[in-house]
């Protein structure tokens, strides 16, 4: 399974869609501030799958990377070949000082690791 450090997203030369798979109430509270960013909750994938381009690179993000890793496997099993997960999700996004919209809960900045760097 492919994963990418959030700080690496700004340097990717290829076109991709950053797909936030959290539930809509989570997305409406706080989210990454990034171009080509869309919210489709994992719970709605079955209905929304026909609307996704199978030939476009998809990078999935959630709170901490757990749901997005599951969703990457889900999409791969359904014929999506270029799908990755953001390591550490929005927790790692915030730890790397990347732009966000809204107000994340206090616990998000203390979750996972205190390290700002991703490891491969």
N, C-alpha and C positions, 0 to 999 in steps of 0.2 A: 504494500500500500504506500502510495506517495504522500509525503507531507512536506509542508513548506513553513519556514519561519515567517511570522507576520512582517518583520522588517524587510524581508526579501521581496515582498509583493510590489513595492514601489519601483524596483529595478527590473522587473520582468518585462522583456521586450515584446512578448507575444500578447495577443488579445485574449482576454479571459473575462469570465463573469464571476464575481465574488458573491457566493450564494449563502446568505444567512439562513440557517435551518432552524433557528429557535422559534418558539411560538410567537404569535403576533403581539401579545401583551409584553413579552420580553423585548422584542424589536422596537415597539413603540416607546419603551422606557429609556433605552440606550442602545446605541449601535455604532459601528465603525463609520467614519466619515471618509468615503472612498468612492471613486467613479465606478460605473458598471457594477453596482451593488444592488442586490435584490433579496427580498425576504420571501421564502417559500418554506413554511414549517415542515419538518420531517413528517409530522402527522398528516400532512396534505399531499405527500409525494404521489400517491396513487392517482389522485385527480389531476395533479399538475404535470406529471411526467410527459404527456404528449406535447406540452408547451415548451419543453426544454430542447435546445438544439443538441443533438447527439454528437455533432462534429465540433462543437465549441469547447474550449478548455473551461472546466468548471473548478473553482476552488471553493470548498465548503468551510464555513465557520460556524461555531456555536459558542457557548460560554467558556468551556475549558478543553475542548477537543474531543470529548468522548462521543457525543452524538454525531459529530461530523465524520469521525472514523467509521462509525457504523453506517452512516449514509453513503460514504464512498463505496463501501462494499456492496450496499444495496444497489447503487447505480451501476457499478461494474457488472453485477450479475444480470443487469437489464440492458447491456450493450453499450454503455457509456465507457469510452476507452481512455479519455483524458481527464481524469478526476483526481483531485488532491484535497487534503485536509490541512487547515491551518493549525500548526503545532500550538497547543495551549490556548487556542481560541481567543476570545475577547479578553480573557485574563492576561495572556501573554501580549496581546495587542496593546493593552493599557500599560503594562510593565515596560514596553518598548517605547512609550511616549508617543504613540501614533494617534492621529486625531479621532475624536469621538464626538457624537452628538447625544445629548441627553445626560442623565445622571445615573451612572452605574451604582449598584449597591456597594456599601463600604467593604463587604467581604471580598469583592472581586479583586481588589488591589492586593489582598493578602493571601489569595488562594494559590494553589500549586507551589511553585518555587519562587524564591526571592530573586533568582537569577534572571537577568533581562535577556540573556543570550539563549538561543535555541541550540540544541545539540542534535546532530544527525542521527 
